[in-house]
Amino acid sequence: MAGVELMKQKRKVYTDLMREVEGTTSRLEANIIKAIAEVSQAANQMIAKIREREREAITELRNTGVTKTEKLDSVNKQTQSSIKQIDQAVEFARNLVQRSSSSDIMQSNKNLGQRFEDLNKTAVPALPVGSFV
């Protein structure tokens, strides 16, 4: 009988231990589910911040592109204007040579030379921007 009583006590100890293990397992599973939810929430917040920064960077890049394109267009227009002035001076010189007498050419030579000199002094505009952003 003493052996049976000892076995009953051991059984109770093992049963209590099993309940404790089940309780610990249950708390562990609940803690893991809670931690997963917290990690997911933190990741979503980080993703939202990254998306916001992405939108800001894209907007800034687009604004930079517009500004740089406007500068390039301005340089292009200046260059076209210079080419037009050079073409006009060359055409004027041709017309002068073809239609004028040698005395008229000598008198206009100084004016023509001055005009060519002014055109030569006109600086070619440098490209104000590069393609690297």
Residue pairs with C-beta under 8 A, 6 or more apart in sequence:
61 133
64 133
65 133
68 129
71 128
71 129
72 127
72 128
72 129
75 125
75 127
75 128
78 125
79 124
79 125
82 119
82 122
82 124
85 119
85 122
86 119
89 112
89 115
89 116
89 119
92 112
92 115
93 112
93 116
96 104
96 105
96 108
96 112
97 105
100 108
